[in-house]
Amino acid sequence: MAALMLQGTGSDVGKSVLVAGLCRAFANRGLIVRPFKPQNMSNNAAVTIDGGEIGRAQALQAIACRTQPHSDMNPVLLKPQADRTSQLIVHGRVRGTLGSGNFREARGALLTEVMASYDRLRAQCDLVVVEGAGSPAEINLRAGDIANMGFARAANVPVILIGDIDRGGVIASVVGTRAVIEPEDAAMIRGFLINKFRGDPALFEDGYREIERRSGWSGFGVIPWLSAAARLPSEDAVILERPADPREGRKLIACPILPRISNFDDLDPLKLEPGVELVMVPPGRPIPAEAAIIILPGSKATIADLAALRAEGLDIDIRAHHRRGGLVVGLCGGYQMLGRSVADPLGIEGAPGEVEGLGLLDVATTLSPAKTLCRVRGEALGAAIEGYEMHMGETGGAGTAQPFAVLDGGQRDGAVSRDGLVIGSYLHGLFASADLRSALLDRVGIAGSGRDYHADVDAALDEIAAGLAAHADIDGMLRLAQASV
C-alpha cells in the first residue's frame, strides 16, 4: 500500500485543499484512495458512517475519494472550548478534555491509536494521502508530536512540504524549515510544492531553483490560485478573519462570529444563492439592522458564547430584529441560546450553573456528558432534508410541540415560535438541501436558486484535481508514494 504525506510551512497554506485535490486526482485514475490526518484541531466536524466524528476537512477529502467518511480518517480530533481546554475525540468518540498543561504528554500517548487507524486504512486501499497539521518547523512542539514528523517517521511515509507564496517569504519559509528541523526529520521530506501562485510562473523560476539548491529537495510544481477552493466547505476559523465582499442588490443574512463558533460550514450553501449576501459579523460590530435573517450557529461552549454575545450587545440586536419582524434561526448551540435557559449541572463546559437564554423560544436545555452523534433524514418546512446531529445536552419544553422538523421514524427536532419568526434546530447540514433553502428564503422574499450544493462541491473537486494535474508532477508524487511500500 502506497502513502504520501503533505505538510506545510505554516497553517492555512492550503494543505487540506491540496490533499482533497490529490485524492480526487488519484481516484480519477482508478485508484482506491483514502485520506488521513493523524491529529486535527477544529470545531468544524462531521458525523461518520460508523457513528463517530472527524474534522470537516477529512470528511470532504473522503468525498474527494468517492467514499464515506470514517472515524479512522482522523483518529485524534481536538475541539477547542472555553478556559484553554479542548474536548478530546479519539476514534470518533469523546474521551474527555485536555488542558494546556497536559496536552503534550497526552498527545504523545495517542500515537499507538493513531497507527492503529492508519493500519486499518492501509489494508483497504491502494493509496493513503496524509495531511499534516500546522508546520514541522514548530520545533517547540516536536516532543510527543503525532501530527507531522512524529507520525511520518513512525509510519515511514515520505513528505512533500507546501509553501504559500501568496503570503510572501516562501523561499525563506521552505528553506528555513530545512534549517530548523532535525536532520532525521528533514530526511523524510522528499520535495516541495509552491501553492497559491498568482501571475506568470516563469517569474518565479529563479526562486524555485534556489529553493531546490538551498534545501536539497526536488520541486513538484507551482500551483496557481485555485478559485474553485472557495466553493468547498469551510474548515478553519482562519476563513472568518477575511472580510466579506459586499454585493449590491442582495438581502443580508447575518451570522455573529462568537469565540467558540463551530460547524459554521453549515452556512456555506447559502453562498450559492444569487439573492443572498452572507455576512459574518466580527466582534465589536453590531448586527446590520437591514439583515433579513440572523443565524446563530453552533458553539463548542454554549454558555460562554452566550455570555460573549451579551457582552457585545448582540442580544439587543437580535431582539430588535425579531420585533421588526425579522427571521431568527438557531442551529445546535444557537438553538440552545434561543431558549429560556441553559443549565450545566455537571460542569460540562465550565463551572456548574444555569444561565438565562434569549427567551425567543419556549424551551430549556440541560447539558449532559452523553454526546448525540447520528445522521438523519426527514422533512422540514415542506422540504426533504438530510443532515446530522452532534451535540451534548437535551432541549425540551412547550415550544417543541411545534417542531421544526419531523425525522424518519417519527422523531421530532427543534422548535418554531408561535409567530413563526424564530426557528431552532439541532440539525447540521440543512442548507445543503436546495428545497429547504428555498423554503426558508421564501419567508423573507428571496427566490431560491435550486442549485445542488453537493454537485457544486463535487465539480469544484474535479476542477482542483485538474489544476493539480496541469501544474504539479502528479506522476512523480505517485512514484514517491509507491516507493514507500
C-alpha positions as semicolon CSV with decimal commas, in nm:
position;residue;x (nm);y (nm);z (nm)
1;M;0,000;0,000;0,000
2;A;0,140;0,339;-0,105
3;A;0,133;0,652;0,111
4;L;0,226;1,018;0,079
5;M;0,208;1,299;0,337
6;L;0,162;1,672;0,277
7;Q;0,297;1,904;0,544
8;G;0,309;2,283;0,537
9;T;0,547;2,563;0,623
10;G;0,262;2,702;0,834
11;S;-0,112;2,696;0,893
12;D;-0,354;2,788;0,613
13;V;-0,103;2,720;0,334
14;G;-0,360;2,503;0,156
15;K;-0,281;2,153;0,284
16;S;-0,645;2,047;0,317
17;V;-0,740;2,162;-0,032
18;L;-0,433;2,006;-0,196
19;V;-0,491;1,674;-0,018
20;A;-0,853;1,679;-0,136
21;G;-0,737;1,762;-0,490
22;L;-0,480;1,483;-0,491
23;C;-0,736;1,237;-0,353
24;R;-0,970;1,321;-0,640
25;A;-0,690;1,318;-0,899
26;F;-0,572;0,973;-0,793
27;A;-0,930;0,843;-0,761
28;N;-0,993;0,962;-1,117
29;R;-0,708;0,732;-1,221
30;G;-0,896;0,435;-1,083
31;L;-0,702;0,404;-0,756
32;I;-0,874;0,325;-0,426
33;V;-0,767;0,624;-0,216
34;R;-0,822;0,716;0,149
35;P;-0,745;1,044;0,332
36;F;-0,580;1,050;0,673
37;K;-0,498;1,318;0,928
38;P;-0,342;1,184;1,249
39;Q;-0,442;1,482;1,461
40;N;-0,667;1,774;1,384
41;M;-0,777;2,077;1,586
42;S;-1,106;2,215;1,463
43;N;-1,458;2,290;1,579
44;N;-1,591;2,210;1,233
45;A;-1,668;1,840;1,233
46;A;-1,883;1,583;1,052
47;V;-2,054;1,262;1,160
48;T;-1,907;0,948;1,005
49;I;-2,063;0,632;0,867
50;D;-1,958;0,446;1,183
51;G;-2,129;0,698;1,409
52;G;-1,823;0,896;1,515
53;E;-1,696;1,244;1,429
54;I;-1,395;1,373;1,238
55;G;-1,270;1,707;1,113
56;R;-1,472;1,863;0,831
57;A;-1,167;1,863;0,602
58;Q;-1,126;1,486;0,626
59;A;-1,497;1,437;0,553
60;L;-1,450;1,648;0,240
61;Q;-1,140;1,450;0,146
62;A;-1,342;1,129;0,178
63;I;-1,591;1,276;-0,069
64;A;-1,296;1,351;-0,296
65;C;-1,204;0,981;-0,275
66;R;-1,566;0,891;-0,352
67;T;-1,606;0,707;-0,025
68;Q;-1,789;0,757;0,304
69;P;-1,617;0,943;0,591
70;H;-1,493;0,709;0,865
71;S;-1,352;0,784;1,210
72;D;-1,021;0,618;1,118
73;M;-0,954;0,903;0,874
74;N;-0,896;1,142;1,167
75;P;-0,830;0,935;1,479
76;V;-0,748;1,230;1,707
77;L;-0,963;1,543;1,696
78;L;-0,923;1,830;1,940
79;K;-1,221;2,067;1,967
80;P;-1,128;2,391;2,149
81;Q;-1,370;2,507;2,415
82;A;-1,365;2,758;2,699
83;D;-1,087;2,807;2,957
84;R;-0,793;2,688;2,741
85;T;-0,920;2,336;2,718
86;S;-1,011;2,114;2,426
87;Q;-1,252;1,827;2,400
88;L;-1,056;1,516;2,305
89;I;-1,210;1,292;2,039
90;V;-1,038;0,956;1,977
91;H;-1,162;0,720;1,706
92;G;-1,469;0,941;1,672
93;R;-1,575;0,933;2,039
94;V;-1,535;1,179;2,327
95;R;-1,258;1,076;2,564
96;G;-1,252;1,376;2,793
97;T;-1,076;1,712;2,787
98;L;-0,717;1,828;2,756
99;G;-0,571;2,144;2,902
100;S;-0,257;2,330;2,801
101;G;-0,072;2,170;3,092
102;N;-0,121;1,807;2,992
103;F;-0,161;1,845;2,617
104;R;0,184;1,729;2,507
105;E;0,204;1,425;2,734
106;A;-0,145;1,305;2,646
107;R;-0,090;1,367;2,275
108;G;0,224;1,156;2,256
109;A;0,048;0,867;2,429
110;L;-0,204;0,857;2,143
111;L;0,043;0,752;1,873
112;T;-0,044;0,383;1,913
113;E;-0,409;0,456;1,843
114;V;-0,319;0,680;1,551
115;M;-0,115;0,399;1,398
116;A;-0,399;0,151;1,451
117;S;-0,633;0,370;1,246
118;Y;-0,369;0,421;0,980
119;D;-0,305;0,048;0,950
120;R;-0,676;-0,022;0,910
121;L;-0,699;0,231;0,627
122;R;-0,389;0,093;0,458
123;A;-0,548;-0,252;0,442
124;Q;-0,844;-0,130;0,238
125;C;-0,692;0,086;-0,033
126;D;-0,416;0,141;-0,289
127;L;-0,304;0,480;-0,158
128;V;-0,333;0,687;0,159
129;V;-0,286;1,064;0,127
130;V;-0,194;1,207;0,468
131;E;-0,236;1,567;0,583
132;G;-0,014;1,720;0,849
133;A;-0,118;1,992;1,093
134;G;0,041;2,332;1,138
135;S;0,409;2,300;1,050
136;P;0,702;2,070;1,127
137;A;0,905;2,389;1,180
138;E;0,722;2,440;1,511
139;I;1,010;2,264;1,682
140;N;0,886;2,370;2,025
141;L;0,605;2,118;1,970
142;R;0,824;1,838;1,834
143;A;0,840;1,629;2,152
144;G;0,545;1,391;2,152
145;D;0,436;1,506;1,807
146;I;0,185;1,283;1,628
147;A;0,063;1,534;1,369
148;N;0,369;1,583;1,149
149;M;0,714;1,425;1,169
150;G;0,629;1,212;1,470
151;F;0,378;1,030;1,254
152;A;0,582;1,042;0,930
153;R;0,878;0,873;1,092
154;A;0,668;0,618;1,283
155;A;0,485;0,520;0,963
156;N;0,782;0,576;0,729
157;V;0,574;0,796;0,497
158;P;0,754;1,034;0,256
159;V;0,665;1,402;0,292
160;I;0,610;1,686;0,046
161;L;0,634;2,033;0,202
162;I;0,388;2,303;0,091
163;G;0,481;2,669;0,085
164;D;0,228;2,952;0,040
165;I;0,366;3,216;-0,196
166;D;0,059;3,438;-0,158
167;R;0,156;3,540;0,195
168;G;0,515;3,625;0,093
169;G;0,852;3,494;0,205
170;V;0,801;3,150;0,058
171;I;1,172;3,094;-0,016
172;A;1,262;3,162;0,348
173;S;0,965;2,951;0,467
174;V;1,072;2,638;0,279
175;V;1,447;2,677;0,321
176;G;1,401;2,790;0,682
177;T;1,205;2,475;0,759
178;R;1,501;2,273;0,631
179;A;1,732;2,473;0,857
180;V;1,547;2,432;1,187
181;I;1,417;2,075;1,186
182;E;1,620;1,774;1,292
183;P;1,825;1,603;1,018
184;E;1,622;1,284;1,064
185;D;1,302;1,481;1,008
186;A;1,446;1,664;0,709
187;A;1,530;1,327;0,554
188;M;1,158;1,244;0,545
189;I;1,089;1,543;0,318
190;R;1,142;1,444;-0,046
191;G;1,019;1,755;-0,218
192;F;0,810;2,071;-0,206
193;L;0,512;2,238;-0,371
194;I;0,460;2,612;-0,408
195;N;0,092;2,695;-0,361
196;K;-0,142;2,990;-0,437
197;F;0,070;3,149;-0,710
198;R;-0,079;3,447;-0,896
199;G;0,061;3,561;-1,229
200;D;0,323;3,417;-1,463
201;P;0,505;3,118;-1,303
202;A;0,810;3,198;-1,519
203;L;0,871;3,496;-1,289
204;F;0,938;3,256;-1,003
205;E;1,168;3,020;-1,192
206;D;1,486;3,154;-1,031
207;G;1,332;3,139;-0,683
208;Y;1,210;2,786;-0,743
209;R;1,556;2,667;-0,845
210;E;1,711;2,849;-0,548
211;I;1,481;2,660;-0,310
212;E;1,591;2,333;-0,470
213;R;1,957;2,430;-0,438
214;R;1,941;2,551;-0,079
215;S;1,709;2,279;0,056
216;G;1,829;1,982;-0,147
217;W;1,465;1,891;-0,211
218;S;1,303;1,845;-0,552
219;G;1,026;2,076;-0,663
220;F;0,696;1,908;-0,757
221;G;0,536;2,216;-0,911
222;V;0,395;2,565;-0,872
223;I;0,019;2,556;-0,811
224;P;-0,180;2,861;-0,923
225;W;-0,452;3,022;-0,715
226;L;-0,733;2,768;-0,731
227;S;-1,054;2,972;-0,730
228;A;-1,264;2,654;-0,707
229;A;-1,142;2,613;-0,346
230;A;-1,384;2,890;-0,245
231;R;-1,672;2,655;-0,327
232;L;-1,555;2,389;-0,079
233;P;-1,685;2,369;0,280
234;S;-1,508;2,600;0,524
235;E;-1,277;2,416;0,760
236;D;-1,090;2,660;0,981
237;A;-1,168;2,975;1,174
238;V;-0,899;3,146;0,963
239;I;-1,162;3,198;0,694
240;L;-1,369;3,402;0,941
241;E;-1,095;3,662;0,965
242;R;-1,131;3,757;0,600
243;P;-1,362;4,048;0,519
244;A;-1,681;3,984;0,326
245;D;-1,715;4,105;-0,031
246;P;-2,040;4,306;-0,025
247;R;-2,256;4,290;-0,336
248;E;-2,542;4,527;-0,403
249;G;-2,899;4,421;-0,460
250;R;-2,891;4,125;-0,226
251;K;-3,062;4,062;0,104
252;L;-2,835;4,015;0,404
253;I;-2,812;3,703;0,616
254;A;-2,603;3,786;0,921
255;C;-2,415;3,545;1,145
256;P;-2,223;3,670;1,452
257;I;-1,874;3,525;1,497
258;L;-1,870;3,407;1,857
259;P;-1,548;3,295;2,031
260;R;-1,628;2,921;2,017
261;I;-1,823;2,914;1,692
262;S;-1,842;2,566;1,543
263;N;-1,968;2,400;1,226
264;F;-2,002;2,736;1,054
265;D;-1,967;2,544;0,728
266;D;-2,343;2,488;0,774
267;L;-2,380;2,831;0,614
268;D;-2,169;2,762;0,304
269;P;-2,460;2,655;0,079
270;L;-2,617;2,998;0,129
271;K;-2,326;3,144;-0,068
272;L;-2,468;2,972;-0,378
273;E;-2,778;3,189;-0,368
274;P;-2,762;3,490;-0,602
275;G;-3,016;3,679;-0,391
276;V;-2,817;3,640;-0,067
277;E;-2,525;3,825;0,087
278;L;-2,390;3,621;0,380
279;V;-2,221;3,850;0,634
280;M;-2,011;3,707;0,916
281;V;-2,025;3,973;1,188
282;P;-1,693;4,002;1,378
283;P;-1,662;4,101;1,745
284;G;-1,702;4,471;1,807
285;R;-1,959;4,527;1,533
286;P;-2,337;4,533;1,554
287;I;-2,558;4,301;1,352
288;P;-2,669;4,502;1,046
289;A;-3,019;4,639;1,102
290;E;-3,107;4,565;0,740
291;A;-3,044;4,189;0,779
292;A;-3,335;3,973;0,662
293;I;-3,222;3,668;0,865
294;I;-2,996;3,631;1,167
295;I;-2,841;3,288;1,211
296;L;-2,689;3,179;1,541
297;P;-2,455;2,891;1,452
298;G;-2,318;2,601;1,651
299;S;-2,095;2,658;1,952
300;K;-1,843;2,443;2,136
301;A;-1,927;2,626;2,460
302;T;-2,286;2,748;2,456
303;I;-2,286;2,923;2,794
304;A;-1,955;3,102;2,733
305;D;-2,063;3,211;2,384
306;L;-2,399;3,330;2,517
307;A;-2,210;3,546;2,767
308;A;-1,988;3,679;2,487
309;L;-2,298;3,757;2,278
310;R;-2,443;3,959;2,563
311;A;-2,114;4,136;2,632
312;E;-2,116;4,257;2,269
313;G;-2,476;4,375;2,299
314;L;-2,584;4,137;2,025
315;D;-2,876;4,012;2,233
316;I;-3,024;4,360;2,195
317;D;-2,970;4,349;1,819
318;I;-3,135;4,006;1,793
319;R;-3,441;4,105;1,994
320;A;-3,478;4,428;1,794
321;H;-3,454;4,228;1,472
322;H;-3,729;3,996;1,595
323;R;-3,954;4,290;1,696
324;R;-3,916;4,429;1,343
325;G;-4,046;4,100;1,202
326;G;-3,706;3,959;1,110
327;L;-3,637;3,586;1,097
328;V;-3,402;3,431;1,357
329;V;-3,255;3,082;1,310
330;G;-3,053;2,894;1,573
331;L;-2,853;2,583;1,487
332;C;-2,739;2,343;1,760
333;G;-2,571;2,567;2,019
334;G;-2,752;2,863;1,864
335;Y;-3,080;2,677;1,919
336;Q;-2,991;2,627;2,285
337;M;-2,921;3,002;2,322
338;L;-3,265;3,094;2,185
339;G;-3,443;2,914;2,469
340;R;-3,541;3,028;2,818
341;S;-3,237;2,877;2,992
342;V;-2,924;2,665;2,956
343;A;-2,829;2,455;3,259
344;D;-2,494;2,283;3,314
345;P;-2,539;2,098;3,644
346;L;-2,234;1,874;3,597
347;G;-1,995;2,144;3,479
348;I;-1,957;2,004;3,127
349;E;-1,848;2,340;2,983
350;G;-1,711;2,504;3,298
351;A;-1,841;2,585;3,645
352;P;-2,176;2,417;3,721
353;G;-2,471;2,652;3,695
354;E;-2,761;2,779;3,490
355;V;-2,796;3,091;3,276
356;E;-3,088;3,272;3,120
357;G;-3,128;3,227;2,747
358;L;-3,252;3,480;2,492
359;G;-3,610;3,369;2,558
360;L;-3,725;3,369;2,197
361;L;-3,827;3,001;2,210
362;D;-4,022;2,835;2,490
363;V;-3,764;2,563;2,551
364;A;-3,491;2,490;2,805
365;T;-3,165;2,298;2,769
366;T;-2,974;2,081;3,015
367;L;-2,619;1,991;2,916
368;S;-2,501;1,635;2,982
369;P;-2,186;1,429;2,916
370;A;-2,358;1,200;2,665
371;K;-2,297;1,317;2,309
372;T;-2,556;1,264;2,037
373;L;-2,392;1,169;1,705
374;C;-2,613;1,049;1,423
375;R;-2,709;1,104;1,063
376;V;-3,071;1,185;0,999
377;R;-3,328;1,229;0,724
378;G;-3,672;1,380;0,737
379;E;-3,883;1,679;0,639
380;A;-3,879;2,045;0,739
381;L;-4,072;2,343;0,601
382;G;-4,227;2,105;0,349
383;A;-3,887;2,002;0,210
384;A;-3,697;1,674;0,229
385;I;-3,379;1,713;0,434
386;E;-3,078;1,515;0,547
387;G;-2,808;1,612;0,790
388;Y;-2,655;1,509;1,119
389;E;-2,682;1,574;1,492
390;M;-2,374;1,648;1,701
391;H;-2,449;1,790;2,043
392;M;-2,427;1,742;2,417
393;G;-2,748;1,801;2,609
394;E;-3,123;1,777;2,569
395;T;-3,371;2,052;2,491
396;G;-3,739;2,033;2,581
397;G;-4,039;2,242;2,672
398;A;-4,372;2,362;2,538
399;G;-4,207;2,509;2,228
400;T;-4,118;2,164;2,096
401;A;-4,488;2,098;2,038
402;Q;-4,436;2,294;1,718
403;P;-4,118;2,123;1,587
404;F;-3,901;2,246;1,305
405;A;-3,850;1,900;1,151
406;V;-4,003;1,554;1,162
407;L;-3,740;1,286;1,109
408;D;-3,771;0,942;0,959
409;G;-3,902;0,719;1,235
410;G;-4,127;0,994;1,372
411;Q;-3,878;1,175;1,597
412;R;-3,918;1,550;1,619
413;D;-3,642;1,807;1,605
414;G;-3,625;2,165;1,716
415;A;-3,893;2,426;1,768
416;V;-4,067;2,710;1,588
417;S;-4,210;3,010;1,774
418;R;-4,582;3,085;1,762
419;D;-4,525;3,383;1,533
420;G;-4,312;3,168;1,301
421;L;-4,021;3,413;1,317
422;V;-3,786;3,207;1,537
423;I;-3,657;2,863;1,438
424;G;-3,431;2,634;1,636
425;S;-3,283;2,301;1,526
426;Y;-3,015;2,056;1,630
427;L;-2,956;1,952;1,268
428;H;-2,636;2,034;1,082
429;G;-2,608;2,034;0,704
430;L;-2,965;2,154;0,648
431;F;-2,888;2,422;0,393
432;A;-2,733;2,172;0,153
433;S;-3,095;2,091;0,058
434;A;-3,195;2,325;-0,226
435;D;-3,564;2,282;-0,140
436;L;-3,505;2,366;0,227
437;R;-3,301;2,673;0,134
438;S;-3,574;2,789;-0,100
439;A;-3,846;2,735;0,162
440;L;-3,651;2,934;0,422
441;L;-3,553;3,216;0,186
442;D;-3,909;3,243;0,059
443;R;-4,010;3,357;0,407
444;V;-3,806;3,675;0,358
445;G;-3,889;3,732;-0,006
446;I;-3,580;3,572;-0,166
447;A;-3,620;3,334;-0,458
448;G;-3,404;3,025;-0,414
449;S;-3,177;2,920;-0,699
450;G;-3,237;2,545;-0,670
451;R;-2,865;2,480;-0,713
452;D;-2,738;2,143;-0,597
453;Y;-2,476;2,213;-0,332
454;H;-2,331;1,862;-0,330
455;A;-2,293;1,865;-0,709
456;D;-2,125;2,206;-0,686
457;V;-1,872;2,075;-0,432
458;D;-1,806;1,768;-0,646
459;A;-1,747;1,983;-0,954
460;A;-1,510;2,204;-0,753
461;L;-1,308;1,896;-0,650
462;D;-1,276;1,793;-1,015
463;E;-1,159;2,144;-1,107
464;I;-0,896;2,137;-0,833
465;A;-0,780;1,791;-0,940
466;A;-0,748;1,915;-1,300
467;G;-0,549;2,216;-1,181
468;L;-0,307;1,992;-0,994
469;A;-0,271;1,760;-1,292
470;A;-0,182;2,060;-1,509
471;H;0,067;2,226;-1,275
472;A;0,212;1,957;-1,045
473;D;0,413;1,644;-1,107
474;I;0,131;1,401;-1,019
475;D;0,319;1,105;-1,167
476;G;0,626;1,188;-0,963
477;M;0,424;1,211;-0,642
478;L;0,263;0,877;-0,713
479;R;0,603;0,716;-0,775
480;L;0,726;0,863;-0,447
481;A;0,423;0,723;-0,264
482;Q;0,461;0,380;-0,421
483;A;0,829;0,369;-0,327
484;S;0,722;0,385;0,040
485;V;0,566;0,038;0,021
